[in-house]
C-alpha cells in the first residue's frame, strides 16, 4: 500500500511541472476558445460581423502597445510610460495636422521614439530601475501632452479619418496594421540576432555583458521600439476617435498591456518573449470585458476577474521557472 502511495505521489510530482508548462504555453489559447464557445452559446448576436469588427477595433491599440511591452518585459524591464506616449502622440498629431496627416503622424511617432530613448537611456546608461524611470516619464509626458493640447480637439482631416475608419476586404485598416506589426515583431524575436540578444539579456544580463553582447545599446533600442509602437497606437486611436484628447487617451493602457503580456506567458523575470500569446492575451481581456458587459455585469466584475487571471498566470510562470 505504501508503495502504491509513493508511486502515485511520484506521478503527481512528474505531472505538475508538465501541467504548469502546458498552462503557460497554451492556457491563453484554451481560455479564448472557452470564452468564444460561451459567447456563441449564450450571447445574442455574438456572431454578427459588426460585433467582431467592434471587438477587433477596440483591442487594436492594446495589441500594438503590448508588442512593445513584451520586448521590454523580455529584458526584465517594464515601461509605464506607454499610455502617456499615446497621449503625446495624439497632441502632436493634431498640432501638426495642418502640414498633412502623414507629416503629423511622423512627428508623433518620432516624439514617441524620443520618449522611449529617454527611458532607455535612464535604464541602460544611468542605471535607474525601469519602473522608476518610466514612472517619471508617465507623469511628465502626460503633463507635456496636456500643456500642448489642454482640451479635447476634434478635426475633420479626411485622410486621417479614413485611416481610422476605412477597411480592406471588410477588415479595418488599423486591424491590418496591428496584424502586420505582430508578424514583424514575431520575425524579429525568432529570426534575428537582435531578437536573440534581447532574450539573452533578459535571461542573464551579467552573462550577456561578459560574453560581449551590446547590452546597453540593445536595451536602448528596445525602449525606443516600445515608444514607437505606443505612439503609433496613439495616432491610430486618434484617427479612429476623430479627436485628440490627451487627458484621457491611453489612460491605464500600460496595465492592459502588462496584463496581456503576462497572461500570454511572458515571465516578468525576462528571458522569454511570447509574441502570439501576447496578442491572444489582449484578445482574452477584450473578450472578457465585452462578455461581462453584454451580460449586464458591472465593470467591477471585469476588474476582479482580470485580477484572478493575472495572479493565475504569474503563478504558473513562477512554478515553471522553479521546476
N, C-alpha and C positions, 0 to 999 in steps of 0.2 A: 504493500500500500504506500509506504513511504517512497519507494522507488517510482511508482506511478505519479505521485505528487511532485517529486523532483523533476520528472520528465515534463510534466505539464507546465511547471514553473519555467523550465528551460525554454520550452516552445514559446511561452508568452514573452520571455525576455528577448528571444530572437525576433518575434513578430513586431514588438513595439517599435523599434527603430525603423522597420520597414513601413509601418503604418504612418509614422511621422514623416518619413521621406515621401510617401505617396501623397499625403495631405499637402505638403509643401509644393510638390511638383504639379499635382493635378487637382487639388482641392478647389481652387478657384473656378476651374472649368466645370467641375461637378456642381458647385454651388450655382453657377449661372444657368446650367442646364435644368436643375431642380426649380429654380425661380421662373424660368421660361415655361416649364411644364405647368407650374402652378397658375401662372397668368393665363395660359391658353385655356385651362380648365375653368377658372373661377373669375377671371377679369373680363367684363364685357368689352367688346371692340378692341381687344388687345392686338389681334392680328391685322388690324387696319393698317394700310400703308402709311397713313398720316401719323399714326401713333409711333411706328418705327422711325419715321423721319424725325419726329419731335425728339425722341429719346436720343438718337444719334447726334442731332444738332446740339442738344443741351450738354452732352458729355464730351463733345469735341475739345473745348478749351482745357478740361481736366486731363484728357488724354495727352494733349500736346505738352502741358506743363509736367505731367507725370513722367514723360520720356526723359526730360532733362533732370528731374528729381531722381530718377532711377540711376542715372550716371553718377550723380553726386553721392547718393547713398551707397553706391557700389564702391566708392573710395573711402567709405566710413565717415562721410560727411553729411551735412544737411543744409538746405537752403530755405530759409524762412522768408526771403525777400521776394519770392516769385509773384505773389499777389500784388505787391506794391509796384513791381516792374510792369505788370499788366496795366495798372492804373497810370503809370508814367507813359506807357506806350499809347494809351487812349488819349492822354493830354497832348502828347507830341503830334499824334495823328491829326487831331482837329486843328492844332495850331498851324501846321504846315500844309493843310489841305488845299490852300489857295494855290500851291505850286503843282497840284495834281495829286491823285491818290497814291500813285507809285512812289514819288519822292517822299511823300508824307509817311508811307509805310516803311520806307528805307530808313528814314531818320528815326522812326520809332524803334525799329529793330536794332539800329546802332546804339540808341540810348539804352536798350536792354543789355546789349553786349558790354557797354561801359560799366553798367552796374554790376554785371557778372564778373567783369575783370577786377573791379574794386573788391568784391567779396573774395575772389580767388587769390588776389594779391595779399589780402589780410591773412588768409588761411595759409597759403603756401610760403610766402616770403616773410611775413611778420610773425607768424606762429600763433595767431589768435584762434581760439576754438571756433569751429564753423557755426555753432549755434549762437555764439556771442556776436561774431562778425555779421552774420546775416540778419540777426535780430536788430542790430543797429541800423542796417540798411532798410529793413522792413519799415521802421519808424521814419527814418529820414527821407526815403524815396517817396513814401506815401505823402509826406508833408510837402515835398517838392512838387508832386503832381497836383496837389490841391492848391498850391500857390500859382502854378501855371494856369490851371483851369479850376477856379473855385466853385463852380456850379455846373449842373448838367447843361451840355450844349448839344442841340440837335443839328444835323446837317442834311443837305439834300444832294450830295455828290452822287450822281447816278452810277458811276463806275465802282465806287466803294460800296454802295448799297448792293450792287449786283454781285460783288464778291461775297457778301454775306447772305444773299438770298437766292442766287441762281443755282441751277442744277445741271448735271450732265447725265443723261440716260436715267433721269429720275433720282439720282444721288446728289445731295447737296455738295457744292464745291468745297466747302470747309471740311466736310467729312472726307472727301477725296484727298485733301491736303494732309489731314491727320493720318490717313492711311499711308500716304507716300512717306511722311516723316517717320512713321513706325518702321517701314521697310528700311529706310536709310539708317536709322539708329540700330536696328537689328543687324544689318550688314556690318556697321562699324564695330559693334560689340563682338560679333562672332568671327569676322573675317579680316580684320585689320590689326596691324601691330599696335596702333593706338588703343584699340579696344582691349587687347590682351594686357597692355600696360596698365590700363585703368583697373582691371580686375586684380592684377598682381599687386598694385599699390594698396587696394582695399584689403587684400588678404594679409599682407605684411609689408607695411611701409618701410620699416627699418631694413628688411632684407632687400627690398627693391632698391633702396638707396645704395646699399653695399654692392649690389650687382650692377650698378651703373645706370639704372634707369633714370630718365629725366623727371624725377618725381614732382618737383615744383612746377615745371612747365606743363606737365600733364594735368596737375590739379588746377592750374590757372585756366587751361583750355576747357576743362570740364565745367567750371563755373561760368565761363563765357558762353558755352553752348546752352547751359541752363537758362542764362539770362536772355539769350537769343530766342529760345523756344517760348519762354514766358512772354516776351514782347510780341512775338508773332501771335500767340494766343490772345493777347490784348487787342491787337489790330483786328483779328477776325471777330472777336466778341463785339468790338466797337462797330464793325461793319454790319453785323447781324442786328444789333440793337438800334442802328442808325442814330446813335448818340454817343457822346463822350461823357462819362460820369466817373471821374477819378475817385470820388468819395466812396463809392460802393463797388465799383468793378474790381473783381479779383479778391474781394474780401473773404478771408479764411480759405482761399483755394489751396494754400500751402498745406493745410490739414487734409483736404481731399486728396491732394497729390501724394502725400506721405502715406495716407491710408491705402491708396491704390497700389503703391509700390510694395508696401509691407504685406498686404493681403495677397498680392501676386507672388510672394515667395522670395523677394529680395531681402536678405537679412540686413538689419540695421548695423551689424558688425562689419559689413562690407565683404569684398572678395567674391561677390556673385551678383550678376545682373540678369534679371529675367524680364525681357522686353515685352514679349507677347503676353505673358502672365500679368504684367503691369497694366496693359490695355484691358485685359479681362477683369482685373481688379476694379478699374474705373467703371467699366460696364456693370459690374456687380453692384457697386454702390449706387449707380444711377437707377438700375432696375429696382433695387430695394426701396429707394426713396419713392419712386414712381408707384410701386406696388402698394406701399402703405398709404400713400395719398389717395390712390384710386379706391381703396377700401375704407376711406374716411377715418383713418387713424391720424392722430396729431403728429406734428414734426418731432416732438419729444420722443416718440416711439422710435422713429428713424435713428435719432442720435444714440439712443440706448442700444439698439440692435447693432449699429455700427461699432459701438464701443466693445460689445461682446465679440464681434468678428475680428476686430483688431487684436484683442487680447488672445484669442484663439490662434491667430496667425503668428503672433510673436512667440507664443508658447511652443507652437510646432517648430518654428525656426530654431528656438533655443535648444529644444530637445534634440533636434537633428544635429545641431552643432556640438553637443556634448556627448554624442554617442561614444 
